[in-house]
Amino acid sequence: MPLRRGSERPVDRGYASVELAALIPVIGLLIVALIAAGRYGVAREQVQQAAREAARAAALARSPAAAETAARAAAAGSLADSTWSCPHFTLTLDAAGLTVPVGQPGQVRVTIACQVPLQDLAGLPLPGQDTLSASFSAPVDQFRGR
């Protein structure tokens, strides 16, 4: 390390800028990772919201066939409002609660699985997909005609 004239202390000029230049890409990657994690969390919450809405819509139906139709419509409407693309999703409906006799408690359960491109989740041109899934149960009114 060069020394100053008449001094035994080394010259430190310019090292702070080199250290900062080395840290800028690391800080940028950290920011991108935080944004991607936030978008992933929002996408998971939107799938959970779609499952909640689908289960509630199915619980209000009078028959399992009507419950399937109502659940699909509610899930499609909820996922259409999302900030990422999920054009094709799978919906599994357990509508056994709609077939129990009046006066007995029942429930319907909806599970939604959605294949989401990683590019939509991370905001970066990443290859591949991730499957986001969520389930929700809703009670069926036990004193309502079925």
Secondary structure, DSSP 8 states (H G I E B T S, - for coil): --B-TT--SB--TTHHHHHHHHHHHHHHHHHHHHHHHHHHHHHHHHHHHHHHHHHHHHHT-SSHHHHHHHHHHHHHHHHHTSSS----EEEEEE-GGGSS-TTS-EEEEEEEEEEEEHHHHHSS---SEEEEEEEEEEEE-TTS--
